[in-house]
């Protein structure tokens, strides 16, 4: 896993985390429709770095380590 992510990638990670927490299972197409096509390279990068995983239905989720990082960060902000 590559822990070096850009601010844009970090924003996407937290956005996906928020959607998943709300019970949604976003796909790359869902995020592109919501955030614009420019999100696709960020998604690809996050997938290759191990921050996001995709299932057979193309639904995106955070990797186990990414979930831990997001949880740790939101706990620290509370």
C-alpha positions in Angstrom: 0.0 0.0 0.0 1.3 3.4 -0.9 0.6 5.8 2.0 1.5 8.9 -0.1 -1.7 10.3 -1.5 -2.5 13.7 -2.9 -5.0 16.1 -1.3 -7.4 15.3 -4.1 -7.1 11.6 -3.6 -7.6 12.1 0.2 -10.8 14.0 -0.5 -12.1 11.2 -2.7 -11.2 8.6 0.0 -13.2 10.6 2.6 -16.1 11.1 0.1 -16.3 7.3 -0.6 -16.1 6.6 3.2 -19.0 9.0 3.8 -21.1 7.3 1.1 -20.4 3.9 2.4 -21.2 5.0 5.9 -24.5 6.2 4.6 -25.2 2.7 3.3 -24.5 3.4 -0.3 -22.3 1.3 -2.6 -20.9 3.8 -5.2 -19.4 2.7 -8.5 -16.9 4.7 -10.5 -19.7 5.8 -12.8 -21.7 7.1 -9.8 -18.8 9.1 -8.6 -18.1 10.5 -12.1 -21.7 11.5 -12.4 -21.6 13.2 -9.0 -18.1 14.7 -9.0 -17.2 14.9 -12.7 -15.1 12.8 -15.1 -11.9 14.3 -13.5 -12.4 11.9 -10.6 -11.6 8.8 -12.7 -7.8 9.3 -12.7 -8.0 9.8 -8.9 -10.0 6.6 -8.5 -7.6 4.6 -10.7 -4.6 5.9 -8.6 -6.3 5.1 -5.3 -7.1 1.6 -6.6 -3.5 1.0 -7.7 -2.2 2.4 -4.4 -4.5 0.0 -2.4 -6.7 2.6 -0.8 -9.8 1.5 -2.6 -11.1 -1.9 -3.6 -13.7 -2.8 -6.2 -16.0 -5.8 -6.2 -17.5 -7.8 -9.0 -20.4 -5.3 -9.3 -17.9 -2.5 -9.7 -18.8 -1.1 -6.3 -16.1 0.8 -4.5 -15.1 0.4 -0.9 -12.2 1.4 1.3 -9.5 -1.2 1.8 -9.0 -2.4 5.4 -6.0 -0.2 6.0 -7.8 2.8 4.5 -10.8 2.2 6.8 -8.4 2.3 9.7 -6.8 5.5 8.5 -10.1 7.2 7.9 -11.4 6.0 11.3 -8.3 7.2 13.1 -8.5 10.6 11.4 -12.2 11.1 12.1 -11.7 10.0 15.8 -8.9 12.6 16.2 -11.1 15.4 14.8 -14.0 14.6 17.2 
